[in-house]
Each structure stands twice: as C-alpha cells, then as structure tokens.
Amino acid sequence: IRNALPALSSVVPKHVYENGKIEDNPANNAPVGTGPFKFAEYKAGQYYRLTRNDAYWGKDEPYLDEIVYQVLPDRTSAAAALEAEEIQLAAFSAVPLADLDRISKVPGLKVITKGYEGLTYQLVVEINHRRKELADLKVRQAIAHAIDKDFVVKTIFLGYAATATGPVPKNDPQFYTADVPTYPFDVAKANALL
C-alpha cells in the first residue's frame, strides 16, 4: 500500500535482503524501521499495527503508544469509516473530494487542506517531443492554451487545488519562480497557433 506506513521510516538492511529474491523475503511483511514507531503486526487485507519505538532518538517521542493503519477497500469506505468513528484520520486524499463538504459538517471531524505542501501532487501534461507533430513549439503552445486549468481546479478538484505555472510547486521557494511563460485558456489562440 503506497504511503501506508509513513511513521515507520522503513529501511532495506543488507543483512536481511542480501540472499534470495527481494519479493520473496519474509521481511516484506515485517519491515525494519528507524522511525518513531516499529512494526508490530500485519493482517493481510485488514490492518498494519505499529508500536512506539522506545529507542527512537527524539526525546519523549513519539506521543502515541501505537498506530493502526486500516486497509480499506476504497476511498468511499474511508469517508464512511471517519463518519462512524472507526478511524481518526484519512490522510493523503483518502476521502473522495465530493465527500469533504459533508464530512466537514460532522461534529468532531475537521477537513484540513494544509500540511501536505511538501508532498505536492501535480497533474502534468507530458509531451513526446520525438513525435513530429509535437516537436513543433506552436503545437505545444496551442495545447497549453487549450487546457482550461480553472475548470480542472473547480470541477475535477472541487476547489481543493491551485493552478501551477510548471512542475515545481509554489511552496518550494528554493526552486520555484513565477517568472515563466504562462498560457491562459484561450481556444481561439490555440486554433490560431495550430
């Protein structure tokens, strides 16, 4: 499960993985960790349980004795589990965006849109420049003008997104610059370029 165990800070130790096939190694279901929690138990298709790592370097950390990551069949199940108080957190957009407005009105639940800026998810149009048609700069500019980014933000992401100016997120001041060409949505200009 992608991003299932971020609190574990899993490592791949040579002495555990140097013999045999990596995919057949029993340690795949009992990861070795260096973070604030250590692996305790895994029930296939049900949950992962982590317990406090008393040898963790952070003084008086972690603050919890254990974390249980439930394996849910889909994002709608995460929304239902939150509302039923079966889980306390659904991170990394685990809940359908269409459910967030309803969930935000449930007493005791809060929808938080801040805190994941370092894990920015971006939709990127990747163009194969080796194709004759796409090697032409004007064709690529036309494609850029034909994408209604505001529509994508408002309709697909229901306002829980922001338009980007390129592949580097705005919240990364070390590498981000707004000083790049922009291509506002303009079908007439896209057609003229073509």
Secondary structure per residue as TSV (DSSP state, phi and psi in degrees):
chain	resnum	aa	ss	phi	psi
A	1	I	-	360.0	121.1
A	2	R	T	-64.5	134.8
A	3	N	T	60.8	19.6
A	4	A	S	-72.2	-32.7
A	5	L	-	-125.8	55.7
A	6	P	T	-65.0	-24.0
A	7	A	T	-76.9	-9.3
A	8	L	T	-87.1	-28.3
A	9	S	-	49.5	62.4
A	10	S	E	-66.6	145.5
A	11	V	E	-127.0	164.1
A	12	V	-	-117.8	88.1
A	13	P	-	-72.3	135.9
A	14	K	H	-57.5	-44.8
A	15	H	H	-65.0	-20.5
A	16	V	H	-89.7	-32.2
A	17	Y	H	-110.2	1.8
A	18	E	S	-73.1	-19.8
A	19	N	S	-113.8	139.0
A	20	G	S	83.3	-178.6
A	21	K	-	-80.5	135.0
A	22	I	G	-57.9	-43.9
A	23	E	G	-67.4	-17.7
A	24	D	G	-99.2	0.1
A	25	N	-	-71.0	129.0
A	26	P	G	-60.6	-22.0
A	27	A	G	-67.5	-14.4
A	28	N	G	-63.1	-27.0
A	29	N	G	-103.5	8.7
A	30	A	S	-148.9	68.9
A	31	P	-	-62.9	150.3
A	32	V	E	-91.2	129.1
A	33	G	E	-120.9	160.5
A	34	T	-	-127.5	5.0
A	35	G	S	-90.6	-162.3
A	36	P	S	-70.8	-13.3
A	37	F	E	-127.5	155.8
A	38	K	E	-122.2	151.5
A	39	F	E	-64.5	135.8
A	40	A	E	-120.5	-46.0
A	41	E	E	-159.5	148.6
A	42	Y	E	-138.4	127.7
A	43	K	E	-116.7	112.5
A	44	A	T	-51.2	127.9
A	45	G	T	73.6	2.2
A	46	Q	T	-119.3	-60.4
A	47	Y	E	-164.9	164.5
A	48	Y	E	-118.5	136.1
A	49	R	E	-120.4	128.0
A	50	L	E	-114.3	143.6
A	51	T	E	-117.7	159.4
A	52	R	E	-55.1	134.7
A	53	N	-	-95.1	100.1
A	54	D	T	-67.2	-14.9
A	55	A	T	-93.5	7.4
A	56	Y	-	-63.6	141.8
A	57	W	S	-68.7	-25.6
A	58	G	S	-71.4	124.1
A	59	K	T	-61.1	128.9
A	60	D	T	57.8	23.7
A	61	E	-	-118.6	155.2
A	62	P	-	-77.5	169.7
A	63	Y	S	-85.6	-14.1
A	64	L	-	-106.5	152.0
A	65	D	S	-82.0	-31.1
A	66	E	E	-159.0	160.6
A	67	I	E	-131.2	134.7
A	68	V	E	-116.7	120.1
A	69	Y	E	-97.1	110.9
A	70	Q	E	-80.9	141.0
A	71	V	-	-91.9	114.9
A	72	L	-	-110.0	144.9
A	73	P	S	-68.0	-25.5
A	74	D	S	-163.1	175.4
A	75	R	H	-69.0	-31.5
A	76	T	H	-64.8	-36.0
A	77	S	H	-63.7	-34.2
A	78	A	H	-65.1	-41.7
A	79	A	H	-62.1	-46.1
A	80	A	H	-64.4	-40.3
A	81	A	H	-65.3	-37.0
A	82	L	H	-62.9	-48.7
A	83	E	H	-65.2	-30.9
A	84	A	T	-86.4	2.5
A	85	E	T	61.5	29.0
A	86	E	S	-83.6	-23.8
A	87	I	-	-133.1	158.4
A	88	Q	S	-108.9	-11.7
A	89	L	-	-151.2	136.1
A	90	A	-	-130.1	97.8
A	91	A	-	-98.8	172.5
A	92	F	S	56.8	45.3
A	93	S	S	57.3	40.9
A	94	A	-	-73.2	-12.3
A	95	V	S	-110.8	139.7
A	96	P	-	-57.8	137.8
A	97	L	H	-56.9	-33.5
A	98	A	H	-64.7	-20.2
A	99	D	H	-91.4	-12.9
A	100	L	H	-63.2	-39.6
A	101	D	H	-62.0	-46.2
A	102	R	H	-63.9	-44.8
A	103	I	H	-64.1	-34.5
A	104	S	H	-64.4	-17.3
A	105	K	T	-94.2	-4.1
A	106	V	S	-78.4	125.0
A	107	P	T	-56.5	133.1
A	108	G	T	91.6	-11.3
A	109	L	-	-108.9	144.7
A	110	K	-	-136.6	131.5
A	111	V	-	-90.8	122.1
A	112	I	-	-116.2	125.3
A	113	T	-	-102.7	-0.6
A	114	K	-	-110.2	156.0
A	115	G	S	114.6	-14.9
A	116	Y	-	-111.2	18.6
A	117	E	G	-58.3	-32.0
A	118	G	G	-71.1	-14.9
A	119	L	G	-111.3	38.8
A	120	T	-	-53.5	128.2
A	121	Y	-	-98.2	126.5
A	122	Q	-	-129.7	138.8
A	123	L	-	-89.2	128.3
A	124	V	-	-128.6	133.7
A	125	V	-	-88.5	115.3
A	126	E	-	-101.2	130.1
A	127	I	-	-114.8	131.7
A	128	N	-	-82.8	100.5
A	129	H	T	-69.6	-13.9
A	130	R	T	-75.1	-18.7
A	131	R	S	-74.6	134.4
A	132	K	H	-54.3	-46.3
A	133	E	H	-63.3	-39.5
A	134	L	H	-85.1	-11.0
A	135	A	H	-72.2	-19.6
A	136	D	S	-77.2	121.0
A	137	L	H	-55.9	-40.2
A	138	K	H	-64.9	-34.0
A	139	V	H	-66.2	-43.1
A	140	R	H	-65.9	-39.3
A	141	Q	H	-65.2	-38.6
A	142	A	H	-62.3	-42.5
A	143	I	H	-60.7	-43.3
A	144	A	H	-62.0	-40.4
A	145	H	H	-72.5	-21.0
A	146	A	H	-85.4	-6.5
A	147	I	-	-94.5	118.9
A	148	D	-	-88.3	88.4
A	149	K	H	-63.4	-36.6
A	150	D	H	-63.1	-39.1
A	151	F	H	-61.4	-44.0
A	152	V	I	-60.5	-46.4
A	153	V	I	-63.5	-47.2
A	154	K	I	-76.6	-38.3
A	155	T	I	-96.4	-45.8
A	156	I	I	-82.0	-42.9
A	157	F	S	-100.0	6.7
A	158	L	T	49.4	34.4
A	159	G	T	85.1	-2.7
A	160	Y	S	-90.5	42.3
A	161	A	-	-157.0	172.8
A	162	A	-	-138.9	150.7
A	163	T	-	-72.3	148.2
A	164	A	-	-108.9	162.1
A	165	T	S	-106.8	-1.4
A	166	G	S	171.9	-170.0
A	167	P	S	-74.8	-14.6
A	168	V	S	-93.1	122.9
A	169	P	-	-67.2	150.3
A	170	K	T	-61.3	-26.5
A	171	N	T	-84.2	11.2
A	172	D	-	-113.6	78.2
A	173	P	T	-62.3	-20.2
A	174	Q	T	-67.0	-32.7
A	175	F	T	-120.8	-16.2
A	176	Y	-	-79.4	141.3
A	177	T	-	-141.1	140.8
A	178	A	S	-86.3	-6.3
A	179	D	-	-82.1	67.0
A	180	V	S	-135.6	156.6
A	181	P	-	-62.5	140.4
A	182	T	-	-118.0	156.4
A	183	Y	-	-130.9	86.9
A	184	P	-	-63.4	153.0
A	185	F	-	-61.7	118.8
A	186	D	-	-158.7	94.7
A	187	V	H	-63.2	-39.7
A	188	A	H	-61.7	-42.2
A	189	K	H	-67.5	-38.7
A	190	A	H	-61.3	-44.9
A	191	N	H	-65.3	-39.1
A	192	A	H	-63.8	-40.5
A	193	L	H	-65.9	-36.1
A	194	L	-	-69.8	360.0
